[in-house]
Amino acid sequence: MKILRLKVKPNSRQQMLQQSEDGNLIALLKSPPIEGKANQELIQLLAKEFDVPKSLIRIKAGASSKNKLVEIDI
């Protein structure tokens, strides 16, 4: 199991993951933070990045916040 601390930036021009200076990840997402669209895009991006099925990724904290705690069953 892997725990990630992420800062999410919705409505970005491109979709990508970046590492911040403090070691946390920053997720740039194209989707708006409406009706969970940004959370869905985040799960898809992490599934692709870590090569795991989407069902193994859960947002443990911060579902409606820009700062999220994500659990990945690896």
N, C-alpha and C positions, 0 to 999 in steps of 0.2 A: 504494500500500500504506500502511496506517495501523496503527501500533502503539499499543496502549492498555495502561496499567497500571491494574489493577482490584483492589479489595478486595471480596471477596464475603462477604455475610452471609446464610447460609442460614437456613431456618426463620423467616423474617420474616412479619409479618402481611400485607404487601402487596408487590407486585412493581414495582420501579422503579429508575431510575438517578439517582444524586445526585452532585454534584461536591463533593469535599472541599476544605478550605482550601488544601492544597498543590497543587491542580489535578488530582489523580488522580480517577478515578471510583470510586464505591461502588455496587455492585449489590446491592440487596435482593431476595432470592429466597424464594419460598414453599417450594420443594422442600428436602428434607433432603439432607445431603451423603453419601448412600448410593448405591452402584452407579452413580455418575455422573449421577444425576438433577439435581443442582444445576448441573453443567456443561452438560447438555442445555438446561436452562431458561435459563442464561446466554446460550448461543448463540442461542436463539430470541428472547430479549429484545434482544440486540444487532442481530440481523437485522432486527427490526421497527424499532428506533430509527434505524438507519443505512440502512434501505430497501435491503437487499441480500439475496441468497439465503443460506441457512444454510451452503451448501457453500463460500462464500467466507470463512468465519470459522473460525479455528483457534486453539486454546489452545497457545501455543508453550512456555510454562513455567508450572509451578504447578498442574498438573491435580489434584493431591491436596492443595493448599494453599489458604488463603484469599486469598493474594496471587497474582494471575495476570498473565501477559503474554499479550495476545491480539493476533493479527494479522488485519486485515480487508483483503481485496483490493478496493479501490474503484477 
